[in-house]
């Protein structure tokens, strides 16, 4: 038996099939077909109509359907060799695709060829021109006429033809083709947008609560992530056994964005509400805690605004004293809220200040929690998808 891979037509992970164009050549030798070319004017081969000589019945376990077959006439050679079956066939076969590492995945697709009732005729499938190995023979797949595929790269050093034996001691031919996905297209249109969208989730914590866009921005990111996840349904096979790492990453991103929306609503609610006596007391205890500096805030003290006007310079000469008092008077008139040239204190409403500060503390805490989890998830995704 000889075979040659011409082209990979299509690989469909969703239906777990792949379509290839291959050349198959089967021959055998019978003593009754021997002759001396000198006795027949140098004729050393003849072509006869199909099915005049016995033709082996070959079937593939993984074959789904035959799309096209071009068959040559049977040829008999003076040495007694009968070229019983020579065809270029385009066929669809099944293949188990493991898309866990998508789009950096590799797949081994196997075509197992067997002879139907070969033992009753005394025949066995063998490979021509092979290296003798123990226990069975094998050789690299012939790729002389192979045409490259735009989405899949053939790994030639791992694509072989082997003679194997099943549990019933029947010998069959195993054609093993190793293919690797060309990942650039999917990296640009799937991986990079997912990572960028995931990074943008951190900006939801930068928007201040009083801007009025905090909740709407987080909701928009969540909707974008849901739409992005929906597009993956058209790419991946609908299998629960081998989900891609990218799907897990997208699911985690959706959960985190839902959590961000929840956090944004809580922060805005706390910022604009007056609260109860109990909640205000709790908020005051939180912002007065000694652990608050960990989040980048100072411990709470009663909020005041101080306007300080510099006293006159006593070292000036008496001639300049009058002009200094005039300047202080003008500054007091330009700022009506200042009641004294020495110092003025205006106290904020303490409850409002506590609620605003507590909202900022909550926002900072949620942001740190999200950044830590986002970093961990991103590193896990990049490491797991690359190795």
C-alpha positions as CSV (number, residue, x, y, z in Angstrom):
1,X,0.0,0.0,0.0
2,X,1.1,3.5,-0.8
3,X,-0.5,6.8,0.1
4,X,0.1,10.5,-0.4
5,X,-1.6,13.5,1.2
6,X,-2.5,16.2,-1.3
7,X,-4.5,18.7,0.7
8,X,-6.4,19.4,3.8
9,X,-9.7,20.8,2.5
10,X,-11.5,21.7,5.7
11,X,-11.3,21.2,9.4
12,X,-14.6,21.6,11.3
13,X,-14.2,21.4,15.1
14,X,-17.9,22.0,15.7
15,X,-18.9,18.8,13.9
16,X,-15.6,16.9,14.8
17,X,-14.8,16.2,11.2
18,X,-12.0,17.0,8.7
19,X,-12.0,16.7,4.9
20,X,-8.8,15.7,3.0
21,X,-7.8,14.8,-0.5
22,X,-5.5,11.8,-0.6
23,X,-4.0,9.3,-3.1
24,X,-4.4,5.6,-2.3
25,X,-2.6,2.8,-4.1
26,X,-3.1,-0.9,-3.4
27,X,-1.4,-3.7,-5.2
28,X,-0.7,-7.4,-4.7
29,X,1.2,-10.2,-6.5
30,X,-0.2,-13.4,-7.9
31,X,1.8,-16.1,-9.7
32,X,-0.8,-16.6,-12.4
33,X,-0.2,-13.0,-13.7
34,X,3.5,-13.7,-14.5
35,X,4.8,-13.5,-18.1
36,X,8.0,-12.9,-20.0
37,X,7.9,-9.6,-21.9
38,X,10.2,-11.1,-24.6
39,X,7.5,-13.5,-25.5
40,X,5.0,-10.6,-26.1
41,X,7.0,-8.1,-28.1
42,X,8.4,-6.4,-25.0
43,X,5.0,-5.8,-23.5
44,X,5.6,-5.5,-19.7
45,X,2.3,-4.1,-18.5
46,X,-1.3,-4.0,-19.6
47,X,-4.4,-2.0,-18.5
48,X,-7.7,-3.7,-18.2
49,X,-11.2,-2.6,-17.3
50,X,-11.9,-2.1,-13.7
51,X,-13.0,-5.2,-11.6
52,X,-11.6,-7.7,-14.1
53,X,-9.1,-8.8,-11.4
54,X,-9.8,-9.1,-7.7
55,X,-9.9,-5.7,-6.0
56,X,-9.4,-5.4,-2.2
57,X,-12.3,-4.0,-0.2
58,X,-10.8,-1.3,1.9
59,X,-12.7,0.7,4.5
60,X,-11.8,3.4,6.9
61,X,-13.2,3.3,10.4
62,X,-13.4,7.1,10.7
63,X,-14.9,7.8,7.2
64,X,-18.1,9.9,7.3
65,X,-18.7,10.2,3.6
66,X,-16.9,10.2,0.2
67,X,-17.2,13.5,-1.7
68,X,-15.2,12.7,-4.9
69,X,-13.2,9.7,-6.2
70,X,-11.1,9.5,-9.4
71,X,-10.0,5.9,-10.1
72,X,-7.4,4.6,-12.5
73,X,-7.8,1.4,-14.5
74,X,-6.3,-1.8,-13.1
75,X,-2.8,-2.5,-14.3
76,X,-1.0,-5.8,-14.5
77,X,2.8,-5.9,-14.6
78,X,4.8,-8.8,-16.1
79,X,6.3,-9.5,-12.6
80,X,2.9,-10.7,-11.5
81,X,2.0,-7.5,-9.6
82,X,-1.6,-6.3,-10.0
83,X,-2.2,-2.6,-9.4
84,X,-5.7,-3.3,-8.1
85,X,-6.8,0.0,-6.8
86,X,-5.4,3.5,-7.5
87,X,-7.6,6.5,-6.7
88,X,-7.5,10.1,-5.7
89,X,-10.3,10.6,-3.2
90,X,-11.7,13.5,-1.3
91,X,-13.3,12.1,1.9
92,X,-14.6,13.4,5.2
93,X,-13.4,11.7,8.3
94,X,-14.1,12.0,12.0
95,X,-11.5,13.4,14.4
96,X,-11.5,14.2,18.1
97,X,-10.4,17.8,18.6
98,X,-9.1,19.0,21.9
99,X,-9.5,22.8,21.8
100,X,-8.4,23.4,25.4
101,X,-5.5,25.5,24.2
102,X,-7.4,27.4,21.5
103,X,-6.0,29.1,19.4
104,X,-2.6,27.5,20.2
105,X,-4.0,24.0,19.8
106,X,-2.6,20.9,18.0
107,X,-4.6,17.9,16.9
108,X,-3.7,14.4,15.9
109,X,-6.2,13.0,13.4
110,X,-6.1,9.3,12.6
111,X,-7.4,7.4,9.6
112,X,-7.5,3.6,10.1
113,X,-7.6,1.5,7.0
114,X,-8.6,-2.1,7.1
115,X,-9.2,-4.9,4.6
116,X,-12.7,-6.5,4.5
117,X,-12.3,-10.3,5.1
118,X,-8.6,-10.2,4.0
119,X,-7.8,-13.2,6.1
120,X,-10.2,-15.4,4.1
121,X,-8.2,-14.6,0.9
122,X,-4.8,-14.9,2.6
123,X,-4.0,-11.2,2.3
124,X,-2.8,-8.6,4.8
125,X,-2.3,-4.8,4.5
126,X,1.3,-3.8,4.3
127,X,3.2,-0.6,3.7
128,X,5.7,-0.3,0.9
129,X,9.2,1.1,1.3
130,X,9.2,1.3,5.0
131,X,11.8,1.4,7.8
132,X,11.8,-1.9,9.7
133,X,10.9,-1.1,13.3
134,X,9.9,-3.2,16.3
135,X,7.2,-4.4,16.6
136,X,5.6,-3.0,13.4
137,X,6.5,-1.0,10.4
138,X,6.1,2.7,9.9
139,X,7.2,5.6,7.6
140,X,6.7,9.3,7.4
141,X,3.7,10.5,5.4
142,X,4.6,11.4,1.8
143,X,4.0,15.1,1.3
144,X,5.6,15.7,-2.1
145,X,2.3,17.0,-3.6
146,X,1.0,18.6,-0.4
147,X,-0.6,22.0,-0.6
148,X,-0.5,24.2,2.5
149,X,-3.7,25.2,4.2
150,X,-4.3,28.8,5.2
151,X,-5.6,28.0,8.7
152,X,-3.8,24.8,9.6
153,X,-0.1,23.9,9.6
154,X,0.9,20.3,9.0
155,X,3.6,19.0,11.4
156,X,5.5,16.8,9.0
157,X,7.8,15.2,11.5
158,X,4.9,13.9,13.5
159,X,2.7,12.7,10.6
160,X,3.3,9.0,9.9
161,X,1.9,5.8,8.5
162,X,2.0,2.8,10.7
163,X,1.2,-0.9,10.6
164,X,-0.7,-1.7,13.8
165,X,-2.5,-4.7,15.2
166,X,-5.9,-4.5,17.0
167,X,-7.1,-6.6,19.9
168,X,-8.3,-9.4,17.5
169,X,-4.8,-9.6,16.0
170,X,-5.9,-8.0,12.8
171,X,-3.3,-5.8,11.1
172,X,-4.5,-2.4,9.9
173,X,-2.9,0.8,8.5
174,X,-2.9,3.9,10.7
175,X,-2.5,7.2,9.0
176,X,-1.7,9.8,11.7
177,X,-1.7,13.4,10.7
178,X,-0.6,16.1,13.2
179,X,-1.9,19.6,12.5
180,X,-1.4,22.9,14.3
181,X,-3.7,25.9,14.1
182,X,-2.3,29.2,12.7
183,X,-3.2,31.4,15.7
184,X,-2.6,35.0,14.5
185,X,-6.1,35.6,13.2
186,X,-7.8,34.4,16.4
187,X,-5.3,36.2,18.5
188,X,-6.2,39.5,16.9
189,X,-10.0,39.0,16.8
190,X,-10.6,37.0,20.0
191,X,-7.7,37.0,22.5
192,X,-6.6,40.7,22.3
193,X,-10.2,42.1,22.6
194,X,-10.9,39.9,25.6
195,X,-7.8,41.0,27.4
196,X,-8.3,44.7,26.6
197,X,-11.9,44.6,27.7
198,X,-10.8,42.9,30.9
199,X,-8.2,45.6,31.6
200,X,-10.8,48.3,31.0
201,X,-12.8,47.0,33.9
202,X,-10.3,48.7,36.2
203,X,-11.3,52.1,34.9
204,X,-14.8,51.7,36.4
205,X,-13.2,52.5,39.8
206,X,-11.5,55.7,38.6
207,X,-14.7,57.4,37.7
208,X,-16.0,59.5,40.7
209,X,-19.4,58.7,42.1
210,X,-20.6,62.2,41.5
211,X,-19.9,62.0,37.7
212,X,-23.1,60.1,37.2
213,X,-21.4,57.7,34.8
214,X,-20.0,55.1,37.1
215,X,-22.8,52.6,37.0
216,X,-23.5,53.1,33.3
217,X,-19.9,52.5,32.4
218,X,-19.7,49.3,34.4
219,X,-23.0,48.1,32.8
220,X,-21.7,48.9,29.3
221,X,-18.6,46.8,29.9
222,X,-20.8,43.9,31.2
223,X,-23.0,44.0,28.1
224,X,-19.9,44.1,25.8
225,X,-18.5,41.1,27.6
226,X,-21.8,39.2,27.2
227,X,-21.9,39.9,23.4
228,X,-18.2,38.9,23.1
229,X,-19.0,35.6,24.9
230,X,-21.9,35.0,22.5
231,X,-19.6,35.2,19.5
232,X,-17.5,32.3,20.7
233,X,-20.5,30.0,20.2
234,X,-19.9,30.2,16.4
235,X,-16.3,29.1,16.8
236,X,-16.0,26.4,19.5
237,X,-17.6,22.9,19.4
238,X,-20.6,22.5,21.7
239,X,-18.9,20.0,24.0
240,X,-18.8,19.9,27.8
241,X,-15.8,17.7,27.9
242,X,-13.1,20.0,26.4
243,X,-13.9,23.6,27.0
244,X,-11.2,26.1,25.8
245,X,-9.3,28.1,28.4
246,X,-10.6,31.2,26.6
247,X,-14.1,30.3,27.5
248,X,-13.3,29.9,31.2
249,X,-11.5,33.3,31.0
250,X,-14.5,34.9,29.4
251,X,-16.8,33.4,32.1
252,X,-14.7,34.7,34.9
253,X,-14.6,38.1,33.3
254,X,-18.4,38.2,33.1
255,X,-18.6,37.3,36.8
256,X,-16.1,40.0,37.7
257,X,-17.9,42.6,35.6
258,X,-21.2,41.6,37.3
259,X,-19.4,42.1,40.7
260,X,-18.1,45.5,39.5
261,X,-21.6,46.7,38.6
262,X,-22.8,45.6,42.1
263,X,-19.9,47.6,43.6
264,X,-20.6,50.7,41.6
265,X,-24.2,50.7,42.7
266,X,-23.2,50.3,46.3
267,X,-20.6,53.1,46.1
268,X,-23.0,55.5,44.4
269,X,-25.8,54.7,46.9
270,X,-23.5,55.3,49.9
271,X,-22.2,58.5,48.4
272,X,-25.5,60.2,47.8
273,X,-27.6,58.8,50.8
274,X,-27.9,60.4,54.2
275,X,-27.9,57.1,56.0
276,X,-29.2,56.2,59.4
277,X,-27.6,56.8,62.8
278,X,-26.4,53.3,63.0
279,X,-24.9,53.2,59.5
280,X,-23.3,56.6,60.0
281,X,-21.7,55.4,63.2
282,X,-20.4,52.3,61.4
283,X,-19.0,54.4,58.6
284,X,-17.3,56.7,61.0
285,X,-15.7,53.7,62.8
286,X,-14.5,52.4,59.5
287,X,-12.8,55.6,58.3
288,X,-11.4,56.1,61.8
289,X,-9.8,52.7,61.8
290,X,-6.0,52.4,62.0
291,X,-6.1,50.2,59.0
292,X,-7.4,52.9,56.7
293,X,-3.8,54.1,55.8
294,X,-3.4,50.7,54.0
295,X,-5.9,51.9,51.5
296,X,-4.1,55.2,51.0
297,X,-6.4,57.4,53.3
298,X,-5.7,59.3,56.4
299,X,-7.5,58.5,59.6
300,X,-10.7,60.5,60.1
301,X,-10.6,63.7,62.0
302,X,-13.4,66.3,62.1
303,X,-13.5,67.9,58.7
304,X,-12.8,71.6,58.7
305,X,-11.8,74.3,56.2
306,X,-9.4,76.9,57.4
307,X,-8.7,80.2,55.8
308,X,-5.5,81.8,57.1
309,X,-4.7,85.4,56.5
310,X,-1.1,86.4,57.3
311,X,-0.7,88.9,60.1
312,X,1.1,92.1,59.4
313,X,4.9,92.1,59.4
314,X,5.9,93.8,62.6
315,X,9.4,94.3,61.4
316,X,8.1,96.9,58.8
317,X,8.6,100.5,59.5
318,X,5.7,102.5,61.0
319,X,5.2,104.1,57.6
320,X,4.2,100.8,56.1
321,X,1.8,99.7,58.9
322,X,-1.1,101.7,57.4
323,X,-0.8,100.2,53.9
324,X,-0.6,96.6,55.4
325,X,-3.8,97.1,57.3
326,X,-5.4,98.4,54.1
327,X,-4.4,95.2,52.2
328,X,-5.9,92.9,55.0
329,X,-9.1,94.9,54.9
330,X,-9.3,94.6,51.1
331,X,-8.7,90.8,51.3
332,X,-11.5,90.5,53.9
333,X,-13.9,92.4,51.7
334,X,-13.1,90.2,48.7
335,X,-13.8,87.0,50.7
336,X,-17.2,87.6,52.6
337,X,-16.9,84.3,54.3
338,X,-13.8,85.4,56.2
339,X,-14.8,87.1,59.4
340,X,-11.4,87.7,60.9
341,X,-8.0,88.7,59.6
342,X,-6.4,86.1,61.9
343,X,-8.1,82.8,61.2
344,X,-11.5,81.4,60.2
345,X,-12.9,78.0,60.5
346,X,-15.9,76.7,58.5
347,X,-17.0,73.1,59.4
348,X,-18.5,70.8,56.9
349,X,-21.7,68.9,57.6
350,X,-20.1,65.9,59.4
351,X,-22.6,63.4,58.3
352,X,-22.2,64.2,54.6
353,X,-18.4,64.2,54.9
354,X,-18.5,60.7,56.6
355,X,-20.7,59.3,53.9
356,X,-18.5,60.6,51.1
357,X,-15.3,59.4,52.7
358,X,-16.8,56.0,53.4
359,X,-17.9,55.7,49.8
360,X,-14.3,56.5,48.7
361,X,-13.0,53.9,51.1
362,X,-15.4,51.3,49.7
363,X,-14.4,52.2,46.1
364,X,-10.7,51.9,46.9
365,X,-11.2,48.5,48.7
366,X,-13.2,47.1,45.7
367,X,-10.6,48.4,43.3
368,X,-7.7,46.7,45.1
369,X,-9.7,43.5,45.4
370,X,-10.5,43.6,41.7
371,X,-6.9,44.4,40.6
372,X,-5.5,41.5,42.6
373,X,-8.0,39.0,41.2
374,X,-7.6,40.5,37.7
375,X,-3.8,40.1,37.8
376,X,-4.1,36.5,39.0
377,X,-6.7,35.5,36.4
378,X,-4.7,37.1,33.6
379,X,-1.5,35.4,34.6
380,X,-3.3,32.1,34.8
381,X,-4.9,32.5,31.4
382,X,-1.6,33.5,29.6
383,X,0.4,30.7,31.3
384,X,-2.3,28.0,30.8
385,X,-2.9,28.9,27.1
386,X,0.8,29.0,26.3
387,X,2.0,25.8,27.8
